Amino acid sequence: MFYPDDDLQFGFGLDASVGGDLNGAWFQEVSAYDGDDGTYASQHLTGKIPVHYDRASTMIDARDLGQSIYNVRPQSASSTLWNFWMGN
């Protein structure tokens, strides 16, 4: 299980507080603070390919791409969700 450390949380909070893109801010902070924690042999991929620890993922409503925490308005139910993930 992944528990973000204090540096990552502070960095993400700072990016969010200045109006940064939340999706981009999360990936930036994960790669900046937790991008070097090593690898492990995947139990799910053929050949036990080495996979990096601490890769981020987000699920976001397509209408909210590039938005900050200050973009608050009513919305209808989402019809398109996008999943982004960091590559290996």
N, C-alpha and C positions, 0 to 999 in steps of 0.2 A: 504494500500500500504506500502511496506517495503522500508525504506530509511536507508541504512547502516550508522552507526555513524562513527566518525573520528577514534576511536580506532580500529574498525574492518577494516576500509580501510587502516590504517597504517600497521596493522599486516599482512594483505593480501599482501600489496605492498612489505613489507620487506621479507616475505616468497618467493614471486615471484622473487625479486631482487637477492636473493642468490641461485636461480636455483631450488627451490622446485617444487614439483608436483603441478600444478595449481589446479587440482580437489581436491586433499587432503588438500591443503592450504586453499581453500575456506571453506570447512567443518570445519576444525580446528578453523579458526578464528570466524566463526559464533557461534560455540559451546563455544568458550572461552569468547567472548564478549557479545553475545546476547542469551545465552542459558538459562537464568533465568528470562525471562520477563512474566512468568505466563501462564495461560491456558484460553481457552474459550470453551463454549459448541458448538460443531459442528452443523451447520444447515443442513449438507448434510449426516451425518451418522446416522443410526437408533439408537435411544436411546440417542441422543445428547451427545455423548462421549466427554469427555474433550480432547481437542487438544492443544498442546503447541504452543505458538507464536514463531516466528523466527526460522523456520525450513528451511534449505537450500535445493536447488535443482540445479543440473547442467545437461546440455546436452552436450555430448562430442563425437567427432569422435572416434571410437574404435581404430583407428591407433595412436591416440594421448594420450592414457592412460599413465600416469606416466611422461609426458613430461613437460619441463619447458618453460618459455617464450623465452629461447635462442635456442630452437629447431625450427629454421626457414628454411624451404625448400619448394619448390613447391609441391603441392599435386593435385591429380585428385579429382573429385567430390567424396564425401563420399558415401559409400554404406551401412555402419552400424553406426547408432547413438545410443549411450547408454544414458539413463536417470538415474541419481542417485539422491536419496533424503534421507534426515535424517528421521529416524523413530520417532514415537511419544514417 
